[in-house]
Each structure stands twice: as structure tokens, then as C-alpha cells.
Amino acid sequence: MFRLGLVTYNLARSWDIPTIIKMCSETGFEAVELRTTHAHGVEPSLNEEQRKKVKKTFEDSPVRLLSLGTTCEYHAVEKEEVTRNIELTKEFIKLAYDVGALGVKVRPNGLQTEKGIPVEHTLKQIG
């Protein structure tokens, strides 16, 4: 047996939460990863009341809010950029906890060989 989940990266990027739940329910998708910066609006800027509403909306639905897909990247050459992304990841972890998601996804989005950084260094930095 297999189970299906949806990432809002492409197909559902312009859907709000009620539409995501409706479409997932109607098509057999059991879980969703909400990608940041999309129309659903689940972002670290949500206040406590908004976070509770998101959590309750998913708890009252047949669709599991599985995770939050961030745009946090750890492969940058500049330490300040990596530090900024780590701090933003911490905000998303708190958000995930508040809305009932199991975790967050970050993007080890590239190697820096064109900048003279060895692959091994980037992989170690990403973790």
C-alpha cells in the first residue's frame, strides 16, 4: 500500500489552505508540505492566533500538515548568509511546532565548485 502527499511547490502554489485541503481530500492526498512564500500564507510572521487557526484547520480535516518547505539554504560561501538562513530555519521550526507540522525542509541547493570551494567542504557545511 502506498500513501500520497503533496508539496505546494508548483501545483498548489496559488491555493489557500481551504483549497489545499479540499483538493487533497478529493484526490486522495493524505498529507501536505506547505512551501514558504506561497498563497497559503503560512509564514513565521503569523501571530499566535493565526498559528492556532492553521493548526485547528488541519486537525479538523482529513489532510495532515506534514511539514513546511523553506527556502533556507546552507551552501552559501558567505558565512553571514549561512547564519541568516540558520536563524530563519529556527523561526520555521517554531512555526512548524505551533501549527502542528512534523518538521521543516531546508535546501542544500548547490555546490560551490565554480567559486573554488571543494565539494567536501560544502557537504560538511550543509551537514
C-alpha positions as a Markdown table, in Angstrom:
| # | Residue | x | y | z |
|---|---|---|---|---|
| 1 | Met | 0.0 | 0.0 | 0.0 |
| 2 | Phe | 1.2 | 3.5 | -0.7 |
| 3 | Arg | 0.2 | 6.9 | 0.5 |
| 4 | Leu | 0.3 | 10.2 | -1.3 |
| 5 | Gly | 1.3 | 13.6 | -0.1 |
| 6 | Leu | 1.5 | 17.0 | -1.9 |
| 7 | Val | 4.2 | 19.7 | -1.9 |
| 8 | Thr | 2.7 | 23.1 | -2.7 |
| 9 | Tyr | 5.8 | 24.0 | -4.8 |
| 10 | Asn | 4.1 | 24.0 | -8.2 |
| 11 | Leu | 0.7 | 22.5 | -8.4 |
| 12 | Ala | -0.8 | 24.3 | -5.3 |
| 13 | Arg | 1.4 | 27.4 | -5.0 |
| 14 | Ser | -1.6 | 29.7 | -5.6 |
| 15 | Trp | -4.1 | 27.8 | -3.4 |
| 16 | Asp | -5.2 | 29.0 | 0.1 |
| 17 | Ile | -5.5 | 26.4 | 2.9 |
| 18 | Pro | -9.2 | 25.6 | 2.4 |
| 19 | Thr | -8.5 | 24.9 | -1.3 |
| 20 | Ile | -5.4 | 22.7 | -0.5 |
| 21 | Ile | -7.5 | 20.7 | 2.0 |
| 22 | Lys | -10.4 | 20.4 | -0.4 |
| 23 | Met | -8.3 | 19.3 | -3.4 |
| 24 | Cys | -6.1 | 16.9 | -1.4 |
| 25 | Ser | -9.2 | 15.3 | 0.1 |
| 26 | Glu | -10.9 | 14.9 | -3.2 |
| 27 | Thr | -7.9 | 13.4 | -4.9 |
| 28 | Gly | -6.6 | 11.0 | -2.3 |
| 29 | Phe | -3.7 | 13.0 | -1.0 |
| 30 | Glu | -3.3 | 12.4 | 2.7 |
| 31 | Ala | -0.6 | 15.0 | 3.7 |
| 32 | Val | 0.8 | 18.2 | 2.5 |
| 33 | Glu | 4.1 | 20.1 | 2.8 |
| 34 | Leu | 3.4 | 23.8 | 2.7 |
| 35 | Arg | 6.2 | 25.6 | 0.8 |
| 36 | Thr | 7.1 | 29.1 | 2.0 |
| 37 | Thr | 6.2 | 32.2 | 0.1 |
| 38 | His | 3.1 | 30.6 | -1.4 |
| 39 | Ala | -0.6 | 31.8 | -1.3 |
| 40 | His | -1.5 | 29.8 | 1.8 |
| 41 | Gly | 0.5 | 32.4 | 3.8 |
| 42 | Val | 1.9 | 30.1 | 6.5 |
| 43 | Glu | 5.0 | 32.0 | 7.4 |
| 44 | Pro | 7.0 | 32.9 | 10.5 |
| 45 | Ser | 5.2 | 36.3 | 10.5 |
| 46 | Leu | 1.9 | 34.7 | 11.6 |
| 47 | Asn | 0.9 | 35.7 | 15.1 |
| 48 | Glu | -0.2 | 33.2 | 17.8 |
| 49 | Glu | -3.9 | 33.3 | 17.0 |
| 50 | Gln | -3.2 | 32.8 | 13.3 |
| 51 | Arg | -1.0 | 29.8 | 14.1 |
| 52 | Lys | -3.6 | 28.3 | 16.2 |
| 53 | Lys | -6.2 | 28.7 | 13.4 |
| 54 | Val | -3.9 | 26.9 | 10.9 |
| 55 | Lys | -3.3 | 24.1 | 13.4 |
| 56 | Lys | -7.0 | 23.6 | 14.1 |
| 57 | Thr | -7.9 | 23.8 | 10.4 |
| 58 | Phe | -5.7 | 20.9 | 9.6 |
| 59 | Glu | -6.6 | 19.0 | 12.8 |
| 60 | Asp | -10.3 | 19.2 | 11.8 |
| 61 | Ser | -9.5 | 18.0 | 8.2 |
| 62 | Pro | -8.6 | 14.6 | 6.7 |
| 63 | Val | -5.3 | 16.1 | 5.5 |
| 64 | Arg | -2.2 | 16.0 | 7.6 |
| 65 | Leu | 0.1 | 19.1 | 7.7 |
| 66 | Leu | 3.3 | 17.1 | 7.4 |
| 67 | Ser | 6.0 | 19.8 | 7.0 |
| 68 | Leu | 7.0 | 23.2 | 6.0 |
| 69 | Gly | 9.2 | 23.6 | 3.0 |
| 70 | Thr | 11.5 | 26.5 | 3.4 |
| 71 | Thr | 13.8 | 28.4 | 1.1 |
| 72 | Cys | 16.6 | 28.3 | 3.7 |
| 73 | Glu | 19.9 | 27.3 | 2.0 |
| 74 | Tyr | 23.1 | 26.2 | 3.7 |
| 75 | His | 25.5 | 26.1 | 0.8 |
| 76 | Ala | 26.5 | 29.7 | 0.5 |
| 77 | Val | 30.1 | 30.8 | 0.6 |
| 78 | Glu | 29.4 | 33.8 | 2.8 |
| 79 | Lys | 29.2 | 32.9 | 6.5 |
| 80 | Glu | 26.7 | 35.7 | 7.1 |
| 81 | Glu | 24.3 | 34.2 | 4.6 |
| 82 | Val | 24.5 | 30.8 | 6.2 |
| 83 | Thr | 24.0 | 32.3 | 9.6 |
| 84 | Arg | 21.0 | 34.2 | 8.4 |
| 85 | Asn | 19.5 | 31.0 | 6.9 |
| 86 | Ile | 20.1 | 29.1 | 10.2 |
| 87 | Glu | 18.3 | 31.8 | 12.2 |
| 88 | Leu | 15.4 | 31.8 | 9.7 |
| 89 | Thr | 15.3 | 28.0 | 10.0 |
| 90 | Lys | 14.9 | 28.3 | 13.7 |
| 91 | Glu | 11.9 | 30.6 | 13.1 |
| 92 | Phe | 10.4 | 27.9 | 10.8 |
| 93 | Ile | 11.0 | 25.2 | 13.4 |
| 94 | Lys | 9.0 | 27.2 | 15.9 |
| 95 | Leu | 6.3 | 27.8 | 13.3 |
| 96 | Ala | 6.1 | 24.1 | 12.5 |
| 97 | Tyr | 5.7 | 23.3 | 16.2 |
| 98 | Asp | 2.9 | 25.9 | 16.6 |
| 99 | Val | 0.9 | 24.7 | 13.5 |
| 100 | Gly | 1.3 | 21.0 | 14.2 |
| 101 | Ala | 3.7 | 20.1 | 11.3 |
| 102 | Leu | 6.3 | 17.4 | 12.0 |
| 103 | Gly | 9.2 | 19.4 | 10.7 |
| 104 | Val | 10.8 | 21.7 | 8.2 |
| 105 | Lys | 12.7 | 21.1 | 5.0 |
| 106 | Val | 15.8 | 23.2 | 4.1 |
| 107 | Arg | 17.6 | 23.3 | 0.7 |
| 108 | Pro | 21.2 | 22.2 | 0.4 |
| 109 | Asn | 20.7 | 23.8 | -3.0 |
| 110 | Gly | 24.1 | 23.6 | -4.7 |
| 111 | Leu | 27.8 | 23.1 | -4.8 |
| 112 | Gln | 30.3 | 26.0 | -5.0 |
| 113 | Thr | 33.0 | 24.4 | -7.2 |
| 114 | Glu | 32.7 | 27.3 | -9.6 |
| 115 | Lys | 33.9 | 29.6 | -6.7 |
| 116 | Gly | 36.8 | 27.3 | -5.9 |
| 117 | Ile | 35.1 | 25.6 | -2.9 |
| 118 | Pro | 35.8 | 21.9 | -2.8 |
| 119 | Val | 32.7 | 19.6 | -2.8 |
| 120 | Glu | 33.7 | 18.1 | 0.5 |
| 121 | His | 33.8 | 21.5 | 2.2 |
| 122 | Thr | 30.2 | 22.4 | 1.0 |
| 123 | Leu | 28.9 | 19.0 | 2.0 |
| 124 | Lys | 30.4 | 19.3 | 5.5 |
| 125 | Gln | 29.0 | 22.8 | 5.8 |
| 126 | Ile | 25.5 | 21.7 | 4.8 |
| 127 | Gly | 25.7 | 18.9 | 7.4 |
